[in-house]
Amino acid sequence: MKWEYGMYPDTEMTYLWEEDETGRVAFLVKVAPGCSIPFHNHPRREVAYLVEGEVRLNDDIMRAGDFLTAIADEAHDVYTETGCTFFIFIDYNINKHRFAPIAEA
């Protein structure tokens, strides 16, 4: 695996799989101890599994082995005292694709 700088300070990520046609993508994200990811929303479905560490998402605490899913436009922030690693699957890679309006019939 090739780790690279993540989208936020003090994060790293590595892509595991991507489907070019749809933009679906699976990747690992590491967040350093004492760091956070700011409040953000998800335009489409996100599925996340906490591989290691402990993290606070809004008012909820996740520990290694916990699972979450964020539905379209659901928002949260992330903070970890211990550091953590997530496995994440999103069904649309917003960094590579643009949303296009649906044509009216």
N, C-alpha and C positions, 0 to 999 in steps of 0.2 A: 504494500500500500504506500502511496505517496501522500504524505501529509502536507498541507499548505495553510497559509493564513486564512482564518475564517472571515466571515462577513463583519464581525464585531471585534473590538480590541480584546486581546487575551483569549481568543478562541482559535482553534485549529480544526480543519476538516479534511476528510478523505472520501472521495466518491467511490462507491462500491458497484453501482449499476445505473445505467440510464437508458431509457427507451426514446430514441430520437424522434419517432413519429408523434408521440404524445407529450414528451417532456417529463414523464414520470422519472423520479430519481430516488435512489437510496444512498445514504451516506452516514458517516460517523462524525460527530461533533464533540470536541473536547473543550471544556470551559475551565480555565485556571481557578485555583482556590481564591475565594474572596472577590470573584468577578461576577458581572451581570450582563445580561442581554436586555436592552431596553424594551419597553412596552411596544408590541408589534402585533399586527393582525395577520391572518392567513387567508389569502384570496380563495384558496381551495382547501381540500382535505390534507391534514398533516397527521401522520401516525408516528408516535415516538415511544421508544422503550429505553428506560434508564439502565444502562449496562453497569455503571459503577458510580459511586458517590451518592451525594444527597443534594437536592435542589428544591428551592421554593419557586412555585409558579403562582403568581398572585398570592392568594392566602393558603394554597395547598402545598403540603410537603410531599415530595417524591423521594423514594429510596431505591437502591439497586433492585431491579426486578419489577418495578412499577411501570405501568403502561398508560399512555394518554392519547387522545385523539382530539384534534381541533378542527371544527367544522368551518366552512366558509365564513369569513369576517369575524370569527371568534378571536379575541385578543388576550395576550398575557405578557408578563415580563418574567425574567428568569434570574435567580440569584443563587449562587452556591458558595457556602463557606468552605466546604471540603474540596471543591473541584468535582467535576463529573464528566461522564462520557455518555452521550445519547446515540442510539441508532435511530435514524429518521428516514421516513418514506413520505414524499410529497407527490401528489398526482399531477403537479404542474410546475415546471422549473421556471419561475418568474424572471430569473436572471437571463434566460435564453429565449424566451418566447413572449410575445405581446398578446394581451387580450384583445380580441376583435369583437365588435358588437354583432349580435345576431341580426341578420337581415330580416326586415319585416316582410311578411308574406303578402 
